[in-house]
Amino acid sequence: MKIKKFEFSIGSFFGSSYSLEYKKGLFLYRAQTGGEATISNINPVFKNDYQFEHLAIFQSDSIDADLVISEERKLNFFKYISRYCKSWEKEYSHNIVYDGTCWECDIWIDDFRLKSNGLEEYPTNFKAFLKKLSVLTSGKIFE
């Protein structure tokens, strides 16, 4: 499995934003809460590779991490997106809303490409996709 590109971001101008990018063999996770300190579920407690619980911690400006992710987790994530996200539309947007939560996804693994974005509109399985991202990253949040 060769990762040619992996970029995902979600956030809003006035709220929190999260991103995950693959560069030089590492996944770079970035979290920013905006101007205010917030309580966020960041640090996971793993029961096993597929189940985790979050412990609430105080998050001030941002929590960044460079992640080394196992081949098994990458493969499981790739199997999921190639099966359940292949029919995503290129763009999801609500014509009336001009601010709010926006997201962008550009993932290219082997010959599979998932390129999509949205503003206050999402594919039907978007929450499941975010949960799979959390599993991939050992419990990092994307909300």
C-alpha positions in Angstrom: 0.0 0.0 0.0 1.5 3.3 -1.1 0.2 6.6 0.3 0.6 9.2 -2.4 -1.4 11.9 -0.6 -3.4 12.2 2.6 -4.9 15.5 3.7 -8.0 15.9 5.8 -9.2 19.0 7.6 -12.4 20.0 9.3 -13.3 23.2 11.3 -15.0 26.5 11.4 -13.8 30.1 11.5 -15.1 30.7 15.1 -14.7 27.2 16.4 -12.2 24.4 16.6 -10.3 23.0 13.6 -8.5 19.7 13.1 -6.3 18.3 10.4 -4.4 15.2 9.4 -1.7 15.2 6.8 0.8 12.6 5.6 4.4 13.8 5.0 7.6 11.9 4.8 6.3 8.7 6.5 4.5 10.5 9.4 0.9 11.6 9.9 0.8 15.2 11.2 -2.2 15.8 13.4 -3.0 19.5 14.2 -5.8 20.7 16.5 -6.7 24.3 17.1 -9.5 25.5 19.4 -9.6 29.1 18.2 -9.5 32.0 20.7 -11.0 30.3 23.7 -9.8 27.5 25.9 -12.2 24.5 25.8 -12.7 21.1 27.3 -12.0 18.5 24.6 -11.8 14.7 24.5 -8.3 14.3 23.3 -6.4 11.5 25.1 -7.7 8.0 24.5 -7.6 5.0 26.7 -7.4 1.9 24.5 -9.2 -1.3 25.4 -7.9 -2.9 22.2 -7.1 -1.8 18.7 -10.7 -1.1 17.8 -12.2 0.2 21.0 -11.3 3.3 23.0 -12.7 5.8 25.5 -11.6 9.4 25.8 -10.6 11.1 28.9 -11.6 14.8 29.0 -8.6 17.1 29.4 -8.2 20.8 29.4 -7.1 22.0 25.9 -5.8 25.5 25.6 -4.7 26.7 22.2 -3.7 23.5 20.3 -2.6 19.9 20.7 -0.3 18.8 17.8 1.2 15.4 17.3 3.4 13.6 14.8 2.0 10.1 14.6 3.5 6.8 13.5 0.6 4.6 12.5 0.8 0.8 12.2 0.4 -0.8 8.8 -2.6 -2.8 10.1 -4.4 0.4 11.1 -3.6 2.1 7.7 -4.8 -1.0 5.9 -8.1 -1.2 7.9 -8.7 2.5 7.2 -7.9 2.1 3.5 -10.3 -0.9 3.2 -13.1 1.1 4.9 -12.7 4.2 2.6 -12.3 2.2 -0.6 -15.5 0.3 0.2 -17.7 2.8 1.9 -16.6 6.2 0.6 -16.0 5.6 -3.1 -19.4 7.1 -4.0 -18.8 10.4 -2.2 -19.6 13.4 -4.3 -16.9 15.9 -5.1 -18.7 18.7 -3.3 -21.3 19.0 -0.5 -22.6 22.5 0.3 -25.7 24.2 1.5 -26.5 27.0 -0.9 -27.9 29.2 1.9 -25.1 28.9 4.5 -21.9 30.8 3.9 -20.1 30.2 7.2 -20.1 27.2 9.5 -18.2 23.9 9.5 -16.2 23.2 6.4 -14.2 20.1 5.6 -11.9 18.9 2.9 -10.6 15.4 2.1 -7.9 14.5 -0.4 -6.7 10.9 0.1 -4.8 9.0 -2.6 -3.7 5.5 -1.8 -2.4 3.2 -4.6 -5.0 3.7 -7.4 -7.8 4.8 -5.1 -8.5 8.6 -4.9 -11.0 10.2 -2.5 -11.3 13.9 -3.1 -14.3 15.7 -1.6 -15.2 18.8 0.4 -18.2 20.4 2.0 -19.7 23.3 3.9 -22.4 22.4 6.4 -23.2 19.3 4.3 -21.8 15.8 4.6 -22.0 12.4 3.0 -24.4 10.1 4.8 -21.5 8.1 6.4 -19.4 11.1 7.4 -19.7 10.4 11.2 -18.5 6.9 10.6 -15.6 8.2 8.5 -14.6 10.5 11.4 -14.7 7.6 13.8 -12.5 5.6 11.5 -10.1 8.6 11.5 -10.0 8.5 15.3 -9.3 4.8 15.3 -6.5 5.3 12.7 -4.9 8.0 14.8 -5.3 6.2 18.2 -8.2 8.3 19.4 -7.5 11.8 18.1 -10.6 13.8 17.6 -12.1 15.3 14.5 -15.4 17.2 15.2 
